[in-house]
Amino acid sequence: METFVDIALWVAMAMVAIAGIAAIVLPLINSFSNPKSLLKSAIGVVGIAVLFLITWSVAGSEVTNRYIEFGVNESISKLVGGVLLLMYALFGIACVGIVVTEINKALK
């Protein structure tokens, strides 16, 4: 039974990797026929990168003794904090966008 679970886990990880690569490569191939869509995507990626730099600069870098045992240092703590704050910011932006869209629909 353990062998089946191990094989299933490896197959699942391979499928996730293939799906991730396809999710990145196929839209890029498709966007070469329409370069303006590639520019819009680049603006979005730059926006998220700027937002990450802002959240990373605000994130704390404190490390407790418990995490030092696992090899976590201040830079890793700051990186994880920045990613978490980025996730919170993107979630908030998405919620605000949903509310604004619904209000806009209701007014039309």
Order of alpha helices (4+ residues) and beta strands (2+ residues): alpha-alpha-alpha-alpha
